Structure formats: structure tokens, C-alpha cells
Amino acid sequence: MKKKLIKVGLAVALLTVVTGEEVNAQSNGWAQNNAGYTYVKNGSTVKNTWEYIGGHWYHFDNQGHMQTGWQYIGGCWYHFDQYGHMQLSWQYIGGSWYHFDQYGHMQSSWQYIGGSWYHFDQYGHMQTGWQYINGTWYHFDQYGHMQTGWQYIGSTWYYLNQDGSCAVNRWQDGWYLKEGGHAVQTGWIKRQQYWYYLINGSYAKNRWVGEYYFRGDGRMARNTWVDNYFVGATGACMYNAFCGEWYVGSNGKAVFGQWVTYDGDWYYIDHNGHYLRNNSYVEGTTEYVFGSNGKILTTKTVGRTSTIGGLSSPIVASDRVTYPNDNILWEYTPIPNYYAAERLSPVGQKVHKLRVGDTVTIDGKNYRVRERKTGLTYNDVNRFVSYLNSSQYDAALQTCDDAATYIVILKLTLIK
């Protein structure tokens, strides 16, 4: 606790107060006029000087009047009480604590007093609570003492270093001290430009926490794919949004082989997950032409005919068209330059295998089969092609063991 000076009454400090006539009759003493108190020494009124009288220092202005209150003298601030005494040590003035050294100088900045560090602002006020000093946070208790070690302040734990500075962005005794100094064992922390999440004092790694994913090094993933989900710039999963050339749906997962609507416009996402642009897509008898931004530029109805294996028939306005001869089914697939041919044969009937080099005519243009991918099935819901058993096509002619549907995917080259 601070020492408080005991005020001494003017009756004790001013040993003798006399009138102007009496001053003329003596060589030393106090005098009073309408402007205040003066002091006569060796027959003359002292002016603009310090005087040590009765155990106290006084200061007189250039008119010889004793000064009180705050005074700026010789480049330093002093304070004189109502009796003119220069004040020392701790003083409570105008609602604030001040400290004056042995010479009466008001102190500011850092001061080591009575075994504790204090800080005074430029006006001499003793500081308490949180103070931001020269780029660093410090905390002072209600008595102005600079605090160190663990401190529970405002329902939060902080750690203050031996020099009083608030520890930040580091571990201390199993706790992490965040950028603001808050000690946490579970929650978000930021180190440099990276975000992390603590669970019971350890980094979350290789796992989801809510809609955020944390990598093997503990950093929050941003602008990347994780388990078929896309996390954006904030680290949160994206929904119903484009992520580069990809689109994620309402479940946050990438969309494949289907239509999506975004900001009132329709886009088509191919089997690779990319939206079509500067390209076209035929569905049934409608052809959609997409611009560079993926939006539909034009649509038109197309009358398509196809010849496969010598069989020819117009394709009608249905997604799947069955040819009457030999139960051949032909349709366009979403894979560029790939077409599917199915032969639906009764049990025990021979089926013909299309070979590399065969000619296929589509919309009046001849194409040659350059590659076959066999044993595939077409998923009508997702428009996605996946592999099945390819053993049915090992021979040129083969007997169907059951009434299953066999599919061949062809890669075609235009014959010029």
C-alpha cells in the first residue's frame, strides 16, 4: 500500500504572519496581501526562487507570491499543497495517484518503487489494468503493481512474463496462449497466417471439426478438395457453388454427370465433374451449346440417325432408343467421343462382338472404332460409366448365359 503524506496546517508551516507595516520592522517572516502569501528574507521579499522554511520547500513566483497546485519549474512538474509545501512520494490528486521523487519531480514512465514496478503515463497518472506500452500489453493490479506469472483477469487466464509482458502465440504449462494472450486448451488459435484447432490441448490433425478440415500438420485446409468436398478460402465446406471448374451440391460433394442451376442459369457437369464450356451436349433430341462461361448459348432440336453393324434407324426423342432388329440398343454417352451399343439377346442366342476397325455411321458421318471398353454399365441416375465383368466379350461369338444386358463402349475416329 502506498504511503500518504500527512498534511501539515498552515498555522504550523507559516510560523509568523504579519502585516506590511510589521514586515518593515523585521528582517524575516511571512506576509499576506490580496494576492496571497509572500516571504521576507533579510528585509527583502523573495521572488522567483526556492526557499526551505520550517522543514518544507516552497517556491515563489516572480511577484514573490507563494505557489500552490501544479507548477512547471525548470523543465519539471511539481505539486504544492494548499499550504505551499512541495509534495513528495505518493500523492492522491484529483482522483489519480501520482509519485514524486525526493526532489519533488513528478514521475512518469516506468518506476521501481518499494519492490514493485509501476507505470505512469505522460501526465503522471499511475496506471492500472491493461496497458499497451511500446507495442506490448502489460497488466497492473488495483494498486498499480505490474503483474507477472499466471493471472486470472476478466474470467480468462493469462500468462505474464517476468518482464510483465503478456505472453502470446506460444505454449505455457500445457496451455496455448492465443494472439490476445487468452489461454485455451480447446478452441481456435491462429499462428502467423494459419488457423489451428485445439482439442484438450492438442492440435486437431487429419480430421474434420464441424465443416472444417485440419491437415496432418494441424493447419486448417483452405481452397482444396478433401474427401470429395471442397473447402473454400475461409476453410468451411462449400455448398451449391462453383469451385473452379467443379460444382458442389447441397451435400457439399462434387457433382458428376448432371444438370445444376446456379444464380438462375443452367449448367451441365460432365462425368469428370467439370462444367461444359465452349462445347455442346445432346440429351434426347435437344442439343445444348455452352459458351466460355458455361452458360447455355443456344438450344436446337436434332434429328439423328445411326448405323451400327449394318443396322440403321432414326433416333427418336427418348434418352434410350431400341432398334427393332436384333434387339440392338444405341445411345449417346456423356463421355466425349464414346458411344454405347447394347445387345439384348435371349438365353442361348449368339451375340456379335464389335471389333476395332468396324465402321459406325452417326448423323451421316462415318466413324471407325479405334478402342473398345467392354463390360460396362450405364447408370441412368448419375450418367456415370463404371466397369463390369468383361469376360462375355473374350470371343468373337459367344453364347449368352442369361438375359443380362451387355454393353460395349466405343471410342470413334471420324473418317475424313
C-alpha positions, -999 to 999 in steps of 0.1 A, spaced: 0 0 0 10 35 -6 23 59 19 2 90 22 17 123 33 1 139 63 -9 175 56 5 200 80 -16 230 88 -7 265 76 -6 276 112 24 253 118 41 259 84 38 296 85 54 305 117 45 341 116 21 361 95 24 399 98 11 430 81 30 451 57 39 477 84 52 449 107 73 435 79 91 468 76 101 464 112 116 430 109 141 413 86 124 378 81 89 364 80 56 357 62 34 384 49 0 384 33 -16 407 8 -46 404 -15 -27 382 -40 -15 357 -14 14 350 8 49 363 4 81 358 24 106 384 35 142 374 39 169 398 51 145 427 47 135 418 11 106 398 -4 119 367 -21 109 363 -57 112 336 -84 131 312 -61 130 282 -38 131 286 -1 134 259 26 113 271 55 103 252 86 112 218 71 94 223 38 103 236 4 84 264 -11 85 282 -44 77 319 -50 69 334 -84 84 365 -99 60 386 -79 71 369 -47 38 350 -42 40 315 -26 28 289 -52 3 261 -48 -11 234 -70 7 222 -102 37 242 -112 61 236 -142 95 248 -130 129 243 -147 116 216 -170 98 196 -143 64 193 -129 59 198 -91 28 199 -69 24 222 -39 -4 216 -14 -27 244 -2 0 254 23 26 257 -4 45 226 7 63 209 -22 50 173 -22 70 141 -22 63 104 -26 27 92 -32 0 118 -36 -37 113 -45 -46 144 -65 -78 150 -85 -88 113 -85 -54 99 -96 -23 86 -78 10 103 -86 45 97 -74 71 125 -67 108 117 -62 130 130 -34 134 163 -53 96 167 -58 98 159 -96 65 143 -108 75 108 -122 63 92 -155 70 61 -175 84 30 -156 94 34 -120 106 8 -95 92 18 -61 91 -2 -29 99 -35 -46 74 -32 -73 73 -19 -109 48 8 -117 40 27 -149 29 63 -150 16 80 -182 29 113 -196 7 132 -172 20 113 -142 -12 92 -136 -4 58 -120 -18 32 -144 -39 1 -135 -55 -27 -155 -44 -35 -191 -20 -10 -206 -4 -11 -241 31 2 -237 56 4 -266 39 -23 -286 34 -47 -257 5 -54 -233 10 -53 -195 -14 -57 -166 -13 -37 -134 -34 -45 -103 -56 -20 -85 -25 -7 -66 -5 -2 -97 18 -32 -93 29 -47 -126 18 -84 -126 37 -115 -136 30 -152 -139 -5 -167 -143 -32 -142 -137 -70 -147 -139 -83 -115 -154 -119 -109 -165 -128 -147 -164 -98 -156 -186 -63 -169 -177 -33 -151 -190 4 -156 -185 26 -126 -180 64 -130 -185 89 -119 -158 92 -85 -175 54 -82 -173 48 -86 -210 17 -106 -219 28 -140 -235 11 -147 -268 12 -173 -296 30 -199 -276 26 -228 -252 29 -224 -215 24 -252 -190 1 -272 -213 -20 -243 -224 -18 -223 -256 -17 -186 -253 -36 -170 -283 -27 -138 -301 -46 -118 -275 -29 -138 -246 -60 -158 -238 -51 -193 -225 -70 -221 -242 -70 -259 -243 -99 -264 -267 -107 -239 -294 -94 -219 -324 -59 -205 -325 -41 -185 -351 -3 -187 -356 12 -164 -382 -13 -167 -412 -25 -202 -403 -55 -214 -383 -54 -244 -360 -79 -261 -336 -70 -274 -302 -88 -303 -286 -78 -309 -249 -45 -291 -255 -35 -310 -288 -38 -300 -324 -66 -315 -344 -49 -334 -373 -62 -353 -403 -98 -348 -392 -129 -328 -397 -141 -304 -369 -176 -294 -380 -173 -281 -415 -135 -275 -413 -107 -299 -421 -73 -299 -404 -43 -313 -422 -16 -336 -409 4 -306 -397 -27 -292 -379 -33 -264 -403 -68 -257 -414 -73 -267 -451 -82 -239 -475 -92 -238 -512 -87 -275 -517 -106 -308 -521 -109 -331 -491 -128 -364 -494 -148 -352 -524 -157 -320 -505 -143 -286 -514 -133 -262 -486 -131 -225 -496 -109 -196 -486 -125 -195 -451 -118 -232 -446 -155 -240 -445 -172 -265 -468 -188 -250 -499 -224 -258 -508 -243 -253 -541 -213 -234 -556 -187 -235 -583 -152 -243 -571 -131 -236 -602 -143 -259 -629 -161 -281 -603 -195 -277 -588 -205 -289 -553 -241 -297 -545 -263 -293 -514 -245 -320 -496 -211 -304 -502 -199 -331 -525 -187 -327 -561 -214 -333 -588 -208 -356 -618 -228 -360 -650 -259 -339 -642 -276 -306 -647 -272 -279 -620 -287 -244 -616 -267 -215 -603 -279 -179 -600 -308 -187 -623 -287 -203 -651 -284 -239 -660 -250 -257 -664 -241 -292 -673 -215 -310 -653 -198 -338 -672 -186 -372 -659 -153 -357 -649 -170 -331 -627 -162 -302 -650 -189 -278 -663 -191 -278 -701 -180 -246 -718 -173 -239 -754 -189 -272 -760 -222 -289 -767 -243 -316 -751 -271 -337 -767 -299 -350 -745 -326 -369 -763 -333 -348 -794 -321 -315 -779 -286 -301 -784 -273 -276 -759 -245 -252 -768 -225 -237 -740 -204 -206 -740 -170 -199 -724 -187 -192 -691 -206 -225 -692 -240 -208 -697 -263 -221 -724 -260 -200 -756 -284 -219 -778 -306 -250 -780 -318 -268 -810 -337 -300 -819 -316 -325 -837 -329 -354 -859 -302 -381 -855 -297 -413 -873 -272 -440 -867 -259 -472 -883 -242 -499 -862 -234 -533 -875 -253 -526 -907 -285 -517 -889 -298 -482 -893 -327 -464 -877 -336 -428 -868 -332 -419 -831 -364 -406 -817 -370 -382 -788 -361 -406 -760 -329 -410 -740 -327 -447 -749 -337 -460 -783 -343 -497 -790 -337 -509 -826 -363 -534 -837 -337 -557 -854 -317 -580 -832 -327 -560 -801 -298 -535 -805 -299 -505 -782 -277 -475 -790 -273 -442 -772 -250 -412 -767 -229 -412 -735 -217 -381 -717 -181 -393 -723 -167 -373 -753 -163 -394 -784 -177 -425 -767 -209 -443 -776 -226 -473 -761 -240 -503 -780 -261 -529 -762 -273 -563 -775 -303 -577 -756 -302 -614 -766 -323 -643 -753 -306 -670 -734 -286 -693 -757 -285 -669 -787 -253 -659 -803 -242 -622 -799 -219 -604 -822 -188 -586 -808 -180 -552 -824 -143 -551 -833 -117 -523 -835 -118 -511 -871 -155 -515 -876 -173 -486 -892 -201 -468 -874 -222 -441 -891 -237 -413 -869 -257 -384 -884 -244 -392 -918 -207 -392 -908 -186 -424 -908 -165 -432 -877 -141 -461 -872 -139 -479 -839 -104 -473 -825 -108 -486 -790 -133 -508 -771 -140 -507 -734 -161 -537 -726 -181 -550 -696 -195 -516 -687 -229 -505 -674 -247 -471 -678 -262 -456 -647 -293 -436 -657 -294 -416 -625 -258 -403 -623 -249 -407 -661 -218 -424 -650 -200 -453 -666 -185 -480 -644 -168 -513 -652 -185 -546 -650 -173 -581 -659 -157 -581 -694 -154 -619 -698 -185 -620 -720 -166 -604 -749 -135 -625 -749 -146 -643 -781 -159 -631 -814 -191 -651 -809 -204 -661 -775 -235 -677 -761 -255 -657 -737 -257 -675 -703 -287 -654 -692 -308 -625 -703 -283 -599 -690 -276 -567 -708 -241 -565 -723 -226 -531 -731 -197 -521 -753 -182 -485 -751 -166 -474 -783 -140 -447 -790 -146 -434 -825 -124 -416 -850 -141 -396 -878 -133 -410 -913 -124 -380 -935 
